[in-house]
């Protein structure tokens, strides 16, 4: 007696003999063998709390399911009735965005506000050295954000993510590489890049607005004189 293994997989083990309820017969994974042994019936505990309620299979071509099989022993094969290969569960990542990536995306906005605040607050004390130091600190913070973003994506089951080394070119380049990897997995993930491009216009707009206000104020002042 054999089974169609293309449609059903029954792992090898001792099963109740379909021809004799008092003994167990060895199933080698594809057919019954001639090896048998006495089978001692198992009495289920009251309430059947920890046992599977699956009824006994009567088809002689397949090993029957023991209705008193403990759920935590369903996948054993030695000395216990076992029914099928343990199922494999596959999980797919669904997360595309993190707090870190939004901080990177809006970096042109909040970095500009920070630098302007330092310029206004410190005035002439905001020397070339402090400007360079501010740039280094901002770059190191952006790299730390990229590392954290990648760590969160890995914990969210992403097997392929953009390396933080892309930050050496620019945050925008990192977001492009990140969008490629994330979109391949979950089907989207380009929003941070769009936000970053829009925020990149903020410094230019701020400089133009400040220059226009200053020019209008200076022209008004000169006209009054």
matplotlib code that plots the C-alpha trace (Angstrom):
import matplotlib.pyplot as plt

x = [0.0, 1.4, 0.2, 0.5, 3.5, 2.9, -0.2, 0.2, 3.3, 3.2, 6.5, 7.9, 6.9, 4.8, 1.1, -1.9, -2.1, -5.2, -5.7, -5.3, -6.1, -4.0, -0.7, 1.3, 2.9, 5.9, 5.2, 8.5, 7.3, 5.8, 4.3, 3.5, 6.2, 6.0, 7.4, 4.8, 4.8, 2.1, 0.2, -0.8, -4.0, -3.7, -6.6, -7.2, -7.3, -10.7, -11.9, -9.5, -7.8, -4.4, -5.3, -6.3, -10.0, -9.2, -11.1, -9.4, -8.8, -10.3, -8.7, -6.4, -4.0, -3.0, -1.9, -4.8, -4.6, -4.6, -7.4, -5.6, -2.4, -0.9, -0.7, 2.9, 4.0, 2.3, 5.6, 7.5, 8.2, 9.9, 7.5, 4.5, 1.8, 2.8, 0.6, 2.4, 5.5, 5.7, 4.3, 6.7, 5.5, 6.9, 6.7, 6.9, 8.1, 5.4, 7.2, 8.6, 9.2, 10.9, 11.3, 15.0, 14.3, 11.8, 14.5, 16.9, 14.2, 13.5, 17.2, 17.5, 14.6, 15.7, 19.4, 18.8, 16.7, 19.5, 22.3, 20.3, 19.6, 23.3, 24.1, 21.6, 22.4, 26.2, 26.6, 30.3, 31.2, 30.0, 33.4, 34.6, 35.7, 32.2, 30.6, 32.9, 32.2, 28.4, 28.7, 30.7, 28.2, 25.2, 26.9, 27.7, 24.1, 22.8, 25.0, 23.8, 20.2, 20.9, 22.5, 19.4, 17.1, 18.8, 18.7, 15.0, 14.4, 16.4, 14.3, 11.2, 12.4, 13.9, 16.7, 18.1, 18.6, 20.7, 24.0, 24.7, 27.8, 25.6, 25.4, 29.0, 27.6, 24.5, 21.3, 19.4, 21.6, 21.0, 17.2, 17.4, 19.2, 16.9, 13.8, 15.1, 15.6, 12.3, 10.1, 11.3, 10.1, 6.9, 6.0, 6.4, 8.9, 9.7, 7.9, 11.0, 12.9, 10.1, 10.0, 13.8, 13.7, 10.9, 12.8, 16.0, 14.4, 14.0, 17.6, 17.3, 13.9, 15.0, 18.1, 16.0, 13.3, 15.8, 17.6, 14.4, 13.3, 16.7, 16.8, 13.2, 14.1, 17.4, 15.6, 12.9, 15.5, 17.4, 14.3, 13.3, 16.7]
y = [0.0, 3.4, 7.0, 9.8, 11.7, 14.5, 15.5, 14.2, 13.9, 11.6, 11.4, 8.1, 6.8, 4.4, 4.5, 2.5, -0.5, 0.0, -3.8, -4.4, -1.9, -3.7, -3.1, -0.3, -0.6, 1.3, 3.7, 4.4, 7.7, 6.2, 2.8, 0.5, -2.0, -5.4, -4.2, -4.1, -3.9, -4.1, -0.8, 0.3, 2.4, 5.9, 7.1, 10.9, 13.0, 14.3, 17.2, 16.4, 19.6, 19.0, 16.6, 17.0, 16.3, 15.0, 11.7, 8.5, 8.1, 4.9, 4.8, 1.8, 3.4, 6.2, 6.1, 7.1, 10.1, 9.2, 11.3, 11.2, 12.6, 15.4, 18.6, 19.2, 15.8, 16.1, 16.2, 13.4, 10.2, 7.9, 6.0, 8.3, 8.6, 11.3, 12.6, 14.9, 17.0, 20.1, 23.1, 25.9, 29.5, 32.3, 35.9, 38.8, 42.3, 45.0, 48.0, 50.6, 53.6, 54.4, 57.4, 57.6, 57.7, 60.6, 62.5, 61.9, 63.0, 66.3, 67.0, 70.0, 71.6, 71.2, 71.5, 74.9, 76.1, 74.9, 76.7, 79.9, 79.8, 79.5, 82.4, 84.7, 83.7, 83.8, 86.5, 87.2, 84.4, 81.8, 81.4, 79.2, 76.6, 76.4, 76.2, 73.2, 71.6, 72.0, 70.3, 67.4, 66.9, 67.0, 64.5, 62.1, 62.4, 61.6, 58.5, 57.3, 57.8, 55.6, 52.9, 52.9, 52.9, 49.8, 48.1, 48.6, 47.3, 44.2, 43.6, 44.0, 41.0, 42.9, 40.7, 43.4, 47.0, 50.0, 50.4, 53.6, 54.1, 55.8, 58.7, 59.5, 60.8, 62.5, 61.7, 61.9, 59.1, 57.0, 57.5, 56.5, 53.2, 52.6, 53.1, 50.6, 47.9, 48.6, 48.9, 45.5, 43.9, 45.7, 47.5, 51.1, 53.2, 56.3, 58.8, 59.8, 60.6, 62.8, 64.7, 65.1, 66.6, 69.1, 70.0, 70.6, 73.7, 75.2, 76.6, 78.2, 79.7, 80.9, 82.7, 84.3, 85.4, 86.8, 88.6, 90.0, 91.3, 92.8, 94.5, 95.9, 97.1, 98.7, 100.3, 101.8, 103.1, 104.8, 106.3, 107.7, 109.5]
z = [0.0, -0.9, -1.1, -3.7, -2.3, -4.8, -3.0, 0.6, 2.7, 5.7, 7.6, 8.7, 12.1, 14.1, 13.3, 14.4, 12.1, 9.9, 9.9, 13.6, 16.3, 18.9, 17.2, 15.5, 12.1, 10.8, 7.9, 6.0, 4.5, 1.4, 2.3, 5.1, 6.1, 7.7, 11.0, 13.7, 17.5, 20.2, 20.6, 24.1, 23.9, 25.5, 27.6, 27.2, 30.3, 31.4, 29.4, 26.5, 27.2, 25.7, 22.9, 19.3, 18.6, 15.1, 14.4, 13.5, 9.7, 8.4, 5.0, 5.0, 2.4, 4.8, 8.4, 10.7, 13.0, 16.7, 18.3, 21.7, 20.3, 22.6, 20.7, 21.9, 20.5, 17.1, 15.2, 17.0, 15.0, 17.5, 19.7, 19.1, 16.5, 14.0, 11.2, 8.8, 8.2, 10.4, 8.4, 7.5, 8.2, 6.1, 7.1, 4.8, 5.9, 5.7, 7.3, 4.8, 7.0, 10.3, 12.5, 11.5, 7.8, 8.2, 10.2, 7.3, 4.8, 6.6, 7.4, 4.9, 6.8, 10.4, 9.6, 8.0, 11.0, 13.3, 11.4, 11.1, 14.8, 15.5, 13.2, 14.7, 18.3, 18.0, 15.4, 14.8, 17.2, 14.7, 13.1, 10.3, 12.8, 14.4, 10.9, 10.0, 13.4, 12.9, 9.5, 11.0, 13.8, 11.4, 9.1, 12.0, 13.3, 9.8, 9.5, 12.9, 11.7, 8.6, 10.8, 13.1, 10.1, 8.7, 12.0, 12.3, 8.8, 9.6, 12.7, 10.5, 8.4, 5.5, 4.1, 1.8, 2.9, 1.8, 3.4, 5.5, 3.4, 0.8, 3.2, 2.2, -1.0, 0.4, 2.3, -1.0, -2.5, 0.6, 0.3, -3.4, -2.6, 0.3, -1.8, -4.3, -1.7, 0.3, -2.8, -4.1, -0.8, 0.1, -3.1, -1.8, 0.1, -2.0, 0.2, 2.2, -1.0, -2.2, 1.1, 1.0, -2.4, -1.4, 1.8, -0.2, -1.7, 1.9, 2.2, -1.3, -0.5, 2.9, 1.4, -1.3, 1.1, 3.5, 0.7, -0.6, 2.8, 3.5, 0.1, 0.5, 4.0, 2.8, -0.2, 2.1, 4.4, 1.6, 0.1, 3.5, 3.7]

ax = plt.figure().add_subplot(projection="3d")
ax.plot(x, y, z, "-o")
ax.set_aspect("equal")
plt.show()
